[in-house]
Amino acid sequence: MVVLALLALGTAPAFPQGSPDPGKKKFPLKVTVQVRLRLESWDWFNTSLADGNYEFFASQLRVGIGQERKKWDWQIELEQPTLLGLPDDAIAPAPQGQFGLGASYYAANHNERNTAGIFLKQAYVRFKGLGGDTASRLRLGRFEFVDGAETAPKEATLAALKRDRIAHRLLGNFGFSHVGRSFDGLEYGRTTPAANLTLMAGRATQGVFETNGNSELDVDVIYGAYTRTVHKKTTGEWRAFVLHYHDGRGALKVDNRSLAARTADHANIRLTTLGGHYLDVFALGHGQVDLLLWGAWQLGDWGVLTHSAGAGAVEAGYQPPWKLKPWLRVGYFRSSGDGNPADDNHNTFFQVLPTPRIYARFPFYNLMNNEDTFAELILRPHAKLTFRSDLHWLRLGNARDLWYSGGGAFQDGTFGYAGRPSGGYNSLATVADISADWKINQQFSLTAYLGGAFSRRAIAASYPQAGNGRFSYLELNWRR
């Protein structure tokens, strides 16, 4: 109610109608509209228990209104997702489970093939220049939040690395899904030319796969990060962060314990993650080299178990001065898994509330109990056209743990992650993909994606008839 009252103040005229004050600065309302249309096609790993070969259509409409004033601004945004033709036969008994995201949408929306919703996506007030400090901002209400995106570097390579290889790893809006995620809470930020301090506390909203995103979940996060440039020309930066996560929903946890042990565990999850990243870009000959380091360590309570886990990534890239503007990147990521389901410890790295598709473009896996060695090639033949192709060699961090997928809490009774047995094998899959992004003009953009997964022994443990998997989509975006 406080937020709505403040918003009402922002829309009230400063003078009676018909008596404008020409000496006062005007603050016009800003209206934003975003439309996304996507046709998805899935061919899940072969099985006789359900049909993993299907297509469905989805749209997402977001309409916002806001105002920027000298000392504060505000925004209200509504979202309306629609899902058509969801598969009604793409869910098999455990451990095979849901075959792709179409099955996840179907299960999350009361087994409806066609479903739609409308809800409050964002509604916040942001105060600027607190206490006379022009570098500070305070945002209150409902908003989207992404870890690692606290600053937007001016250098193009650095900005792309933050957007595609740093942001969303642990906290994200799950923007690839047709519903997404927001947070109810507050965010404080202070930005100077050399550094940024960000503090956020919030409660996650429902959504992601469920088309009703209005309600809050009993899932809380507290996040703090300090980011600083390392060169006078701001070609590099480092960040240190801390993230505390609490899940009090009582949903059945997904881990490698027996079903009986998990069912008996009604205790909350309380985890603290400490970590950071380092990015740098520098010249080499006539080209440009980039370096990325990211790491995190976790401790706390996984229900009745003691939690301790970690993850890290190292990546490098090179951009030669050629006509197609190629960018070749290689990298390695590894996160810990749990090697003993019968002890009192839980050692599976927990990805919290990310946008998993950023790091798994064919999203049948995520960054939990994961070892990912990859090579990537980007070509930019035109300022409005970008091609990207990735090749990933995927293994599990620990063969005694599960093969995990998903992106975190989105419903009261659904944990938000799925886990399938590995059969004692590490080898998961080899994934190859290609995408094309065409910025048609200032309002329209078009994306096409095709990815294939060649299954290995860990997948065959759950899908004895496992063949290859495929995921593709065609997406049109319009915004004003």
N, C-alpha and C positions, 0 to 999 in steps of 0.2 A: 504493500500500500504506500509506503514511503517513496518507493521508486516511481510509482504511477503519479503520485502527487507532484513530485519534482518534474516529471515529464509534462504534466498539465501546466505547470508554471512556465515551462519553456515554450508552450504554444500560445499562451495568453498574450494578447496585444499590449504593448507598453502604453498606448494612448487610445482613447475612444475612437471607434470607427468614424472615418470622415475627418479626423483631426490629426493627420500625420505630422511628425516632428522632423523636418528636413535636416536638422542638425544631428540626428541620431543615426548611428550605423545600423543598416538592416541585416537581419540574419535569416535568409530565406530557408525554407524547408527543402531538404534533399530527399528525393525518392529514388530508390534502387529496385531494380527488377532483374532476377536471374532465372533462366529456364534451362534445364538440362534434360535431354532426351537420350536414352541409351537402350540399345538392343544387345542383350547378352546371350551367348551360346556356350553351353557346357557339355563336355564329354568326359564324365568321371571315369576313374579306373574301373576296368571291366568287372562285372559281378552279375550273378543270376538272381540276387535277392531284391533288387530294385533297378529302376531305369535312370541312369545317370546322364543320358543323352537328351538334352532339351534346350529350348530357347524361351526367353521371356522379355517383356518390354517394361521399362520403367521411366517415369518422368519425375522431376523435382522442380517445384516453383517456389521461389523465395521473393517476397515483397517486403521492402523495408522503407521506413520514413524516419528522418532524423534531422538534427539541426546542430550546427557548430557555432558556438558563441565564444566570446573572448575568454571567459573564465571557466566555461564548462560546455559540454555538449551531451547529446542524448541520441539514442536510436531504439526503435521498436521494429522487429522483423517477424513476420509470419512465414511458416513453411507449409507446403502442401505436397506430400509425396503420393504417387500413384504406382501400383504394381499390377501388371496384367499378364495372365497366362502362366502363373507360377506352377511348377510341377507338383502334382499330387501323388506321384509314385516314385519319388527320389529319396526316400528315407528307408533304411534297412535297420534291422535289430542291431544292437551293440555287438561287436565293436565297430561295425562298418559305419553306422550313423547316417548323417546328412551328406548327400552327394552334391557338394558345391553350394554357393550362396543362394541359389534359387530355392533349394530345400530349406535353408536357414530362414529366409523370408516367410516361406509357407508355414513352418512350424511356429514362428514367432507371432503370426497373425491368425491364430485359431484355425489353422488348416484351411484358409481361404485362398482360392486360386487368384481372385481379383480383390484387391483391397486398396483403400486410400485413407488419408488422414489429414488433419490440419491442426497446427499447434503453434505455440509461441516459441520461436527459435531463439530470439534475443530481445532483451529489454533492459537497457542499462543507462546509467548516468555516469559521465566521466568528468571529474573536476581537474582543472589545470592550474598549475602555479600555486600549489598548496603553501600557505604561510609565506608567500612572496618568492618561493623557490620556483623559477620558471622552468626548471628541468624536470619537475615532478608531475605525476599523473596518478589519480585514484579513480578506479572504475568499480561501480557497485551495481549488482543486478544479475541478470542472466546473459552469458556471453560465451563465445567459443574461445578456447585456449589451446596453444600448441607449445610444448616445451622445445627449446632450442631455437625458437623463432622470435626471441625477445628483441633482436636487432635485425635490420636489413642492410647489409653492407652495400656500398656503392659499386664496388668492384664486381663485375658480372660473374666471374668464375666463383668467387667466394659466396656470392648470393645464391648461385645455383647449388653449390655444395650444401649450404645450410638448408635450403628448401628441400632437396632431394635425398640427402645423406646424413643429416643431423636431426632435423625437426621430426616430430611425431614418433620418435622411438619409444617413449614411455608415456607421454600424454599427448592426445590429439583429438581432433573433432570427428575422426572416422569419416572424413569427407567423401571417400570413395563409395561408401554405402549410400543408399537412396534416402536415408533419414538423417544419419549423423548423430552427433553428441554435443551437448552444451554443458556448462557448469553454472550453478547458482552460487554466487559468492562475491568476493572482492579481489581486486588486483591492484597492486601499487607498483609503479615503475618510475625510475629516475634515470634519465639518459643525458650524458654529456658527450662531447666529441670523442673522448677516450674510453668511456666505460658505460655500463648499464647495470642497474640493480633492479631485479624483478622479484616481487613477493606475491604469491597467490594462495588463497584458501577457498575451496569450493566443494560443492556436492554435485556429483554427476547426475545428469538427467537420463531418463529412459530414452529409448530410440534405437539407433543403429539399424536393426532389422525390423523392429516393431514400428508401425506407422504412427502410433500415438507417442509423441515425444514430450508431452506436457509434464508428466510426474517426475519427482525426484526419486533417486534411489538412496538407500542407506549405505552409500559409498562416498567416503570423504578423502580429499587430497589436500596436502599443504606442501607448497613448492617454493623454493627460493633459489635464485641463480645470480651469479655475478659474472659479467662478460667484459673482457677488456681487449683492446687492440694491442698488437705487439710491435707495430712499426708506425712511424710518423705518417706514412702514406696509407695507413689502414689496409695493408695487404694481407694481414694475418690477425688471428684473434684466439683467445682461449676463454673457456667458461668453466666454472665450478658450480655444481648444483647439489641440492639436497631435496629429496621427495619423500614425504610420509604418506602412506596409503592405509586406509581402514575400510574393511568390508564387514558390515554387521548384518547382512541380509539372511544369513543362515542357509544359503543355497548349498547344495551338495558340491563339495570341492572336487576338482579334477586333478588327480595326481596318480602316482603308480602304486598306491596302497590298494588293498582288497576293498571290494564294495562294502563289506561289513565294517571295516575300520573307518572308511570315509563316512558312512551313514551314522556311525556313533559319534563323529566329531562335529559338535555344534558350536565350537568356540570360534570367535572372530579371527579374522586375518588382520595383523598389524605389522607392516613392513616399512623399513626406512632404507632408501636407496641413496648412496653417495656416489658422485661421479663427475665427469667433466669431458670436455673435448678440446682439441687443438686443431686449428686450420691454418694453412699458409699457402701462398701462391707466389712464385718467383720465376724470373726469366731463366731460360737455359738455351743458349744459342739464340736462334731466331724464334724459338717457341716458348711455351709456358708450362711449368710443372706445378702440380698441386699435391698437397699432403694432408691427410686426414687421420686423426687419432681420436678414438672415443672409448670410454671405459666406465664401468659402473660396478659397485659392490652393494650387496643387500644383506640386511640382518633384521631379525624380528621374530614374530610368531606366525606360523602357518597353522592356525587352529591350535591343536594340542601339541604340534611339532615345533621344534626350534628351527628357524629358517636361516640359512646362510648360502649365498649364491653370488655369482659374478658373471660378467660378460665384457667383451672387448672387441674393437674393430680397428684395423689399420688398412688404409687405402691410399693409392697414389694414381696420378693421371698425367697425361702429356698432351698438349695441343700444338701440333706443328703449324706453321704458317702456310697451309695449303689452301687451294681454292674452295674445297668442300668444307673447310673449317672442321676437320675431324677432331674428336676428343676421345682418346683411348684411356680407359681406367681399369685397374685391377684392384682386388681387395680380398680381405679375409676377415671373417667374423666367427667368433666362437662364444657360446654361452654354456654354463654348467648344467648338468643334469643330475638326477638323483640315482645313486648306485645301489641303494639298499632300501627297499620298500618296507622292511620290517623293523627298522630302527626308529629312534625318536627325532631324527633330523630330516629336514626337507631341503634339498640342495638344487632344485630346479629353478633356474633364473626365471623371474616373473616379469612379464612385459607391462604390467599395470593396465593402463587405459590408452593404448596407442592407436595409430592408424596403420594397421599391419600391412596393407597393400603397397605402401610406399617402399617397403623392403622385401615384399614377396609379390611381384607383379602378377604371377599366377598364384592366387592366395589359398593354396592347400596346405600351407605351413606358415610358421611365424618365427620369431627370434628366441623361442624357448627351447632349451635342450637342442640347440642347433649349431651346426658347423657349416659355414657357407664360404666356399672359394669361388670367386666370380671374375669374369672379364666383361667389359662393356665398351661398346663403340657407339659414339654419337656423331652424326653427320648433319651439317647445316648448309645445304646448297643454296638456300635463300633465307632472307631475314624472317620470312613468315612460315618456313617449312623446316621441321626437324625430324630426323629419323634416329631411332635408338634401338640397339639390339644387345641383349644380355645373354650370357651363358653361365649357368650356375651348377656347381657340383655340390650337392647337398648330402650331409651326413648328420647323424644324431650325435650330440655331445656325449651321451652315455647310453650304451646299448641296453642297459637295464631299466631305462626310463621310457616314457611314451613319446610318440610322434604327435606334437601339439599343433593346433591351429586355432584361429579366433583372435578377437581383439578386446576382450574385457567385458565387464558387466554392462548389460543393457536392459535387463528385466529383473524383477524381484526374485523369481524362482529359477532363473537360468544363470548358471555360473558365468558363462560368457566365453569359456575356452573348452575345446574338445580335445580328448586325448585318446590315441589308439595304440595298442601294443606293438612293440617293435619286433617281437619274436627273438630278441637277443641279438639283433643285427644293427649295425651302424649305418650302412649304406641306404639312403632314402631315395634319391632321384637325381637325374640330370635334367635341367630345365633350359630350354632355348626359346627366345621370344624376339619379336620385332614390333615396333610401334611407329606410327607417323602422326605428327601433330601439325595441323595447318591452321594458322591464324588468318582467316579469310579477310576480316577487316576488324575495326575496333569493337564491333559488337558480336561477331560470329567466330567460332572456332570449331574445328572438327578433329576428332581423334579416332584412329583405328588401331586395334591391338590384336595380336595373335600369339599365343604361347602354347608350348607343348612340353609335357613332362614324361620322361622315360623312367618308368618305375624300377625300383631296385628291391632288395630283400626285405627292408623294413616295411615297405608298403605291401608287399606280398604276404606279410604276416597277418594283415587284416583282410586283404583281398587276394585269396589264393589264385584267382583267375586274372590277376592284375595284368593289364596291358598298359598302353600309354594313355595319358590324360591330355585334354585340350581345353583351352579357354580362350574365347575371343569376344570382342565387342566393338560396336560402332557407336560413337557418342557425338552429339551436337550440343554446343553451348551457345547461349545468347544472353547478353547482359547489357544493361544501360544504367 
